[in-house]
Amino acid sequence: MDLTRNLKASFHSGTIAEIEEPYLQVNKKINRSDYEIWKDSVIHSIRELGKPLNYEQAANVTYILPFAHIAPLDWISSSAAYNSRYRWERGAVVDDENTGNFLQNDFALSVNSRFNLVLLYNKIPSCRRRTVF
């Protein structure tokens, strides 16, 4: 998404979830009450959109510094960027006990610059190129 001409931002996120169902082998015709319990459990899991297994998100913001609009500094082009990422994974479940989750969080700040020295030299009167015929 372009917030302004010089400021750009993006955000992405996603999750993976599973619909859980009881491990009971239920025969609908023989044991109707167990089947209803199984069915209610599955419907509840669907309504809750499942149990999350992992989640990831990333955010990026880039800003182009306005040196081009400042006459003495128009020989510089520069940008600054912020990038971040978050990741979560559900740990294993053993005997109805969670053994722990995995978390990862990182970010980076960066500045990139380019200097056009020809433009800089042309701004200095004594450094201008002289053509000899």
C-alpha positions as CSV (number, residue, x, y, z in Angstrom):
1,M,0.0,0.0,0.0
2,D,1.4,3.4,-1.0
3,L,0.6,5.8,1.9
4,T,2.3,8.7,0.0
5,R,4.6,8.9,-3.0
6,N,7.7,8.3,-0.8
7,L,6.2,6.1,1.9
8,K,5.2,2.5,1.2
9,A,3.9,-0.1,3.7
10,S,2.8,-3.7,3.5
11,F,1.5,-6.2,6.0
12,H,1.0,-9.9,5.5
13,S,-0.3,-12.5,7.9
14,G,-1.5,-16.1,7.8
15,T,-2.4,-19.0,10.0
16,I,-2.8,-22.7,9.7
17,A,-5.4,-24.4,11.9
18,E,-6.9,-27.9,12.1
19,I,-10.4,-28.9,12.8
20,E,-10.2,-31.4,15.7
21,E,-12.4,-34.3,16.3
22,P,-12.5,-36.8,19.1
23,Y,-10.6,-40.0,18.5
24,L,-13.6,-42.1,19.3
25,Q,-14.9,-44.5,16.6
26,V,-18.6,-43.8,16.8
27,N,-21.2,-45.9,15.1
28,K,-24.2,-43.5,14.5
29,K,-26.8,-46.4,14.4
30,I,-25.6,-48.3,17.5
31,N,-24.5,-45.6,19.9
32,R,-26.5,-42.4,19.1
33,S,-25.5,-40.5,22.3
34,D,-21.8,-40.9,21.7
35,Y,-22.3,-39.8,18.1
36,E,-24.1,-36.6,19.2
37,I,-21.2,-35.8,21.6
38,W,-18.7,-36.4,18.7
39,K,-20.8,-34.3,16.3
40,D,-21.1,-31.4,18.8
41,S,-17.3,-31.5,19.4
42,V,-16.6,-31.3,15.6
43,I,-19.2,-28.5,15.1
44,H,-17.7,-26.5,18.0
45,S,-14.2,-26.9,16.5
46,I,-15.5,-25.7,13.1
47,R,-17.2,-22.6,14.7
48,E,-13.9,-21.7,16.5
49,L,-12.1,-22.0,13.1
50,G,-10.1,-24.9,14.3
51,K,-7.1,-25.0,16.7
52,P,-4.1,-23.0,15.4
53,L,-1.0,-24.9,14.5
54,N,1.1,-21.9,13.4
55,Y,0.9,-18.2,12.6
56,E,3.1,-15.8,10.7
57,Q,3.1,-12.1,10.0
58,A,5.4,-9.7,8.2
59,A,5.4,-5.9,8.1
60,N,7.5,-3.8,5.7
61,V,7.8,0.0,5.6
62,T,10.0,1.9,3.1
63,Y,10.6,5.6,3.0
64,I,12.4,7.4,0.2
65,L,14.2,10.5,1.7
66,P,13.3,13.6,-0.3
67,F,16.9,14.7,-1.2
68,A,15.8,15.2,-4.8
69,H,13.6,18.2,-3.7
70,I,16.5,19.9,-2.0
71,A,18.7,21.6,-4.6
72,P,22.1,21.4,-2.9
73,L,21.5,17.7,-2.0
74,D,19.8,16.4,-5.2
75,W,22.9,14.3,-6.0
76,I,22.0,12.0,-3.1
77,S,19.3,9.4,-3.4
78,S,18.5,7.5,-0.2
79,S,15.8,5.3,1.3
80,A,15.2,3.8,4.8
81,A,13.4,0.5,5.4
82,Y,11.9,-1.3,8.4
83,N,11.1,-5.0,8.0
84,S,9.7,-7.2,10.8
85,R,8.5,-10.8,11.0
86,Y,6.8,-12.8,13.8
87,R,6.3,-16.6,13.7
88,W,4.5,-18.9,16.2
89,E,4.2,-22.7,16.1
90,R,2.3,-24.8,18.5
91,G,4.3,-27.4,20.3
92,A,3.5,-31.0,20.6
93,V,0.7,-32.1,22.9
94,V,1.6,-35.2,25.0
95,D,-1.1,-36.6,27.4
96,D,-3.2,-33.4,27.1
97,E,-0.2,-31.3,28.1
98,N,1.5,-28.8,25.8
99,T,5.2,-29.3,25.7
100,G,5.8,-25.6,24.7
101,N,5.6,-23.4,21.7
102,F,8.1,-22.1,19.2
103,L,8.3,-18.3,18.8
104,Q,10.5,-16.3,16.5
105,N,10.6,-12.5,16.2
106,D,13.0,-10.5,14.2
107,F,13.3,-7.1,12.5
108,A,15.8,-5.2,10.4
109,L,16.4,-1.5,9.8
110,S,18.3,-0.5,6.8
111,V,19.4,2.6,5.0
112,N,20.5,2.6,1.3
113,S,22.1,5.6,-0.3
114,R,23.6,6.4,-3.7
115,F,25.8,9.4,-4.4
116,N,26.0,10.7,-7.9
117,L,29.4,12.4,-7.8
118,V,29.1,13.7,-11.3
119,L,26.1,15.8,-10.3
120,L,28.0,17.0,-7.2
121,Y,31.1,17.9,-9.2
122,N,29.0,19.8,-11.7
123,K,27.6,21.9,-8.8
124,I,31.1,23.2,-8.0
125,P,32.1,25.8,-10.6
126,S,35.9,25.0,-10.5
127,C,35.2,21.3,-11.1
128,R,32.9,21.6,-14.2
129,R,34.1,19.8,-17.3
130,R,35.8,21.9,-19.9
131,T,35.5,20.8,-23.4
132,V,38.6,21.3,-25.6
133,F,38.2,21.4,-29.4
